[in-house]
Amino acid sequence: MRVLHFFKTYLPETVGGIEQVIYQLCESTRPIGVDSEVLTLSADRDQAELMVGTHKVHRARLDMQVASTGFSFSALGQLSSLAREADLVHYHFPWPFMDVAHFAARIDKPFVVSYHSDIVRQKYLLHLYRPLMRHFLSKAGRIVVASPNYLESSEVLQGFRDKTQVIPYGLDEAACPQPSEKRLEHWRSRLGTRFFLFVGVLRYYKGLHILLEAVADTGYPLVIAGAGPMEQELRSQAAALKLSNVHFVGRVDEEDKYALLQLCSAFVFPSHLRSEAFGISLLEAAMYGKPMISCEIGSGTSYINLHGETGLVVPPSNAPALRGAMAELWNSPARADEMGQRAVERYRELFTAERMGRQMAALYDELLSG
């Protein structure tokens, strides 16, 4: 079976949650007979094709960006050509240009849509885009969402419940690089042996400005690993609050990320808006057996992190509640360790890449046989 994935960005040019999901889908379905390729947009003019893992990536030229939506004229022809060679097309939503491209390229193959998130921020553009969006989703053979929480809380998905299936995202623990003792000692000497950790792109919906308020005057060591559009604003806020206990370490490579996950006492994930539909970083923390703190936003974060079992879930945009949750884990290390153990058990039960791959391959088979 040949499957073509289509999304606006991809590895190695961009590193985000959806890119990681597509990678895991391509790699986890390959051993069970699915040959995947990815079509994406890129500003890199030098490399039109490359291999990522065991799958081929095709790059169409990125012509312009409007409201976080990439456009490419050449992608229309490439999508049409590559789809002819595929048995099925797997689209990754939201990306309005993708809907346009599907109809403009006259794709006549069965297709699946992974519904990664509602459109939250661009309310005016959503009003214009909604008719096209609903038409596109109505034509999909299946819509896939990563958690029952998001299915229940998404107004858009309520109109497509009969064709929507829950398949949780998964990670391959065996494929994660093991940090060397040298790397571990580097971070121990720099950060100490107990600290809270956040890992992710520093975006508006991550709630990090609330987290900085929460740790003010607490002394709790907090490590923020990542870069992004909010970085300078967050650094300025930390300086204004005189937060000597907060460490911005910037974007880290995979080995350093997993070293930090191995060393941290707990993982804090303060995303406060529904743009955070799942939380791959939260899932990585569960995989490493770390107790978690997250916010109840009606998304997959509360499917990964069960309140009182794998960690603590607090109201969004609530610095005192975040502070209280951090105090509870910091002052009760034995309870925190128990939560971390339940987190890794839940990961192994529900969130492995192998399980995701089997479920998605079965969905492909069902759609094609139907």
N, C-alpha and C positions, 0 to 999 in steps of 0.2 A: 504494500500500500504506500502511495506517495502523497504526502501532505505538505502544502505550502502555507507557512505562517506569514502574516502581513501586519507590521506595526511600524510606527513612525520613527522609533529609535531602537538601537540594539547594541549588544556587546561587539567589540570592546570599546567602542566610541563612547557609549554612555552606560552607566552602571546604576540600575534602579530595580525596584521590585518586579515590575512587569518583565523587564529584560531577563531577570533571573528565572521567572516562571517559564518563559518561552524556552530558555536554555534547558531547564530541567525537563520540560515536556519533550523536547527534541531528543535528549539523551536517554530518558527513561523509557520511551516507547520504541527506541531502536532495537533493543534485544528481543522484542516481541513482534518484529516484522514491519515496523513503520519507518519509512525513509523520509525524513523531514528536511525541508529547506526553508530559509527565511528571506523575505524581501523587506527591506527597510530603506529609509532615507538617510543620506549622509552628506556632510559638507566636505568630506575627504574626496578630492578629485583624482587621487592617484591609485586607489584600489577599489575596483568595481566588484570583485569577488574575493572571498577569503574563506578559510575554514575556521570555525569556532567549535572546539570539541571535535565531534565526529560528523558535524553537519555543515553544509555549505550555506554561506550568507551572500545574498545579492544586494548591492547598494545602488539605489537610484539617486540621482543628483538632487539635493535639497535646493529648491529655487527660492523659497521665502518662508517666513514664519509670521503668522497672524494669530494673536490671542492664543499662543502656545500650540497652534496647529500648523504642522509642516505641510508644505505644498510642493509637488514635483510633477512637471509635465511628462518627463520620461518614465515615471513610475506607471503611468497608465498603460503604455505599451509593454513594459516589463511584466506587469501584473497579468495582462492578457496572455502573453506568451508563456509565462511560467505556469499559469493556471491550466493551460491546455495540456501540459505534461503531468499535472497532478490529478489524483483521484478526488481530492477534497481540499477545500481552502479553509484555513482557520484564521479568522480575523480577531484582533484584540482591541476592544472598545474601552474607553472613548477616544475617538479620533475622527472628527467630521469629514476630513478629506477621504478617509477610507470608504465611507458610505458612497461618496461621489465617485470614487475610483471604481468601486464594485459595479455600479450601474453604467458608468461611462465605458468601461472595458468590456461590458456585456458578458460578465462571467456566468456561465451556464452549468457550473459544477456544484454539487452539494456543498454547503458551507456551514461552519460552526462559528459562533461568536462567543469568545470569553468576555464576559461583562465584568471588567475589573473595578469599575467605579461609576457612580452617578456623576453627572456634570454638576459641580457645586458652585464654582466661583463665577462663571460667565453666564449670569442669569439672562441678560438681554440677548446674547447670542443663542442661548438655549431656546428662547422663544421663537427665533427664526429657524433654528435647526430642527426643532421637534418633529415637524411633519416628515422630513427626510429620515430622521432617526427611527421613528415608529415604522415607516415603510421598510427600511432596511432590516430592522429586527423581526418584522413580520415574515420576511422571506427566509430567515435563517432556519435551517433544519433543526438545530438545537442551540440553546443559549446556556452557557455554563457560568455558574457563579461559585465563589470559593467558600461560602459559608451559609448555613440556613439563616443566620442572623441578618445577613445583607439581603437575602431574598425577601424576608419578612418586612424589612424596613425600607425597601426601595419602592417608591411609587411607580417608577417606570416598569419594574419587573412584575408588578402585580397584574399588568395587562398581558403578560406572556407566561404565566405560571405553568400552563399546560405543556410548554416546550422547554422549560428551564430545569436544569439538573444541577445539583450541588456536587462538585468535585473539589475537595480542599487542595490547596497548594501543597507541594511536598518538596523536601530537601533530601539530598543524598549525603548522609553523614560520612560515608566512606570516602567521598570525593573531596572533602574539606581538607586543606593542607594542615598538617600538624605543626604547630609552632615549635621552633627549636628552643632548647634551654637558654641559649644566648638571648633570644628575643624575649622570652619570659622574664629573664633576669633584668633586661633593659627596662621593661615596664614596671617590674617590682621596685627597682631602685628609684624610678622616677615618680611613681604614684603611690607606693606603699602596698599594703596587703589587704586593705578593705576599702572599697569604693563602689559607688553607684555608677552605672554605665548607660549612656545612650549612644546608639550607632544609627546613622541615617543621613540622608541629604537634608540640609538645613533649609526647609521650605516653610511657607506661611502656616500650613495646617498642622505642623508637628508640635505646636504648643510649647516650644522651648522657652519662650518669654515668660510663660506661666511657671515653668519649672525653675527658672532662675529666681523668680519671686519666692518660690517655695523653699529654696535652700538658703535664702538670706537669713543670716543670724543663727544658722543651725550648726555650722562647722562640718556638716556631712560632706566628705569628698565626692565630687561629681566629675566624671570624665565625659566630655562630649566629643565623639569621634565622627567626623564628617565635614563636608564643605557644602556651600550652596548659597543661594541668593540672600539669605537672611544672616549670613555669618557676621558681617561687619556690624550690623544693628545689634546682634546678640552680644558681641564682644563689647560694644559700647555700653549696653545695659549692664553687663557684668562689672565693668569698670565703675559705672555710676553707683552701683550697689556695693562696691568694694568687696567683691566675692573672691577672696583669696583661695577659697576651697574649690573653685571651679577651674577645670583644666580643659582648654580647647586644644586638641591634638591634631586637628585638621583631618583631611582625607587619609585613610590608612589603607595599605594593601591587604590582601586576604590573610596572609600569615599574621600580621599585626592585629587585624580584626579578631581573629580567633584566639590570639594570645590574650587580648583584653577580655573577651568573653570567658575564657578559662579562668582568669584571675579575679574578675569582679565578684562582689558580694551579691548584687542584685541588679536587675535590668529595669530601667524606668523609661516608659514610652508614653509621653504626655499628649499625643495627638488629640486635638479637640474638635476637629471637623470631619465630616463624612468623606472628605477626599481621601482619608486614610481608610481604605476599604478592607485591608487585611493586616498588613504589617509583617513583611518578610523578616525584618530584623528581630521582631518579637519572637517569631518562630525559631530563628537561630538561637536566641537565648534559651528557649524551651529545649532545643536540641542539646544544649550544653548544660541542662539541668539547673538553670538559674531561676529563682523566684522573680516574679514580674510585677510591675505596677503599670496599669494602663487606665484609660478613661472609657466610660460607657458612652459610645457614640452610635450604637446600633449597627456596628459593622463587625467584621471578622476578628477584630482585636479581642472581643469578649468571647469568641469561639476558641481562640488559642488559650487565652488566660481566663480561667474560671475563678471567680471571686471566692476567696477562702480556701481554695484547693491548690491551684498552681501559683497563686499570687493574690494581689489585691486590685480591685477595680473601683475607681472613684469617679465622682461627677466631673465632666469636662470643665475647663476654664476655672478651676477651683484650686488656687494655690494652697490654702489651709488644708484641704483634703489631701492633696499630694504630700504636703509636709507631714501630715499625720500618718499616712501610709509608709513613708520612708522611715519615720521614727519607729513604727511597729516592726518593720523588718530589721532595722539597725539594732534595736534593743532586744530582739528575740531571735538570735542566730539559729537556735535549734529548730524553731518553727519555720524559719526561712529555709533551712536545709530540707525540711520535710516537704515544703511546697516545691522546691526545686526538683526533688525526686519525683513528685507527682507530675511535674511539667515534662520531664524527659519521658516518663511512661506514656503520657498522653501524646507526645510527639511520635513515639514509636508505634502507637496504636492507629493514629489518624493522619499523620502528616509526613510520611516518607515519600520520597520521589518514586519509589517502586510502586507504591499503592496508587499514587496519582497517575502514573503511566499506564497501569493496568486498567484503571477506570476510564481513562480517556481513550485508550485503544478500543475498549469494548464499546464506547459511545460511537467512535468512528465506524466500527464494524456494523453496528445496528443501523446507523444512518445510511451507509452504503447499501446494505442488504435490503433496507426498506425502499 
